[in-house]
Amino acid sequence: MSLHDRAETLMVRAILGCFGALSPVAASNLGGAIMRLVGPMLPSHQVVVENLRRALPERAADHRRIGREAWENLGRVLGELVHLPRILLPTESGAGLEVVNRDIIDAALLPAPPAIFFSAHIGNWEILIPQGVRMGGVLAGIYRAPQRPGVDGLLTRARHLAGGKEFPLFPKGNKGGRDAFAFMRKGGKLAILMDQKLNEGIEVPFFGRPAMTATAAAKFALNFRCPVVPVHTERIGPARYRLVANPALELPSTGDAAQDVMTLTANMTEVIEGWIRARPGEWLWMHRRWPAEGGGEE
C-alpha cells in the first residue's frame, strides 16, 4: 500500500469512526449538514449545475434548491454507511427501513432462476444489496471500485456488515463481467446501478438526451430470460427509508439480439428517469452523465 493510499485510508477510517460514534439519525444529520454547506463550494458543483440545466430546464427556479438537496443527500448516505445494520433492523432511534411490494423481491430471490435487480444512485443505494442478502437472497453486485485499495476495503467491510455476511462484489470491467455471468449461471441474483456514464455501452435517451449506458444488465437478462426487477430507495427521514420494488419488466424478443438489448436498456433507463423526476433532490447529480455539448467527452 502506497503512502498516499495509507493516508487516505486512515482519513476515511477516522471519518467513519466519527460517524459511528453518533446515533444513526445524528450521523445522518451531521453528514447532510456538512455536505449541504460544503458541496456547492466544490469544483464538482459545476457538474451539478450543468446536469440540472440539461435534464430539468423547465425547473430552473428549483435548480439551486435541488442541488443543495443532492449534496445533503450524499452527505447523509456517507454518515449512514456505518449504521446500515441498524437502519436495516429498525431501532428505537428512529432509523429503519420499510419495504414496499416485498412479495416481488421475495419471488425474485427464490433459488431459481437467476434474476437482475436494477437501480440507481438515488436515496441510499448502499441499502439495496445488504437488504437483499438479509432477505435470504444469493445476491451480488457490480460496482466501481475506488482508486485506493485501502478505501475499497473499508467500504466493502461496511457493506458486508450491513448484509450480515460476506457476499460477492464484482468490479466493473471485463473480468468482473465474466465473474458476474458465471455467478448468474449458478442461479445467483445480480444487483446493478445503471445510471453512471460510460465511454462504452450504447446510447439511449435519458432526459431527452442521448447517454452512453451499460448494456450488461440487458445482455445478462436476455441471455438467461430472467426477471428484471426495478428497485430503489426513497428517503422518508434521517436514516429512514422506503425500499420500493416494482413488477419485473417485460423482456423483448424480436429475434434481433442487438435491438432487444437496445430496447431493454432504454426501458430500464426510462424507469430510472421517472424515479429522478419524482425525487430529484435524492439523485447523484455530481456524476457527468452526458457528453459535452458541441462534441467530445466531458
Secondary structure, 3 states (H helix, E strand, C coil): CCHHHHHHHHHHHHHHHHHHCCCHHHHHHHHHHHHHHHHHHCCCHHHHHHHHHHHCHHHHHHHHHHHHHHHHHHHHHHHHHHHHHHHHCCCCCCCEEEEECHHHHHHHCCCCCCEEEEECCECCHHHHHHHHHHCCCCEEEEECCCCCHHHHHHHHHHHHHHHCCCCCEEECCHHHHHHHHHHHHCCCEEEEECCCCCCCCEEEEECCEEEEECCHHHHHHHHHCCCEEEEEEEEEECCEEEEEECCCCCCCCCCCHHHHHHHHHHHHHHHHHHHHHHCHHHECCCCCCCCCCCCCCC
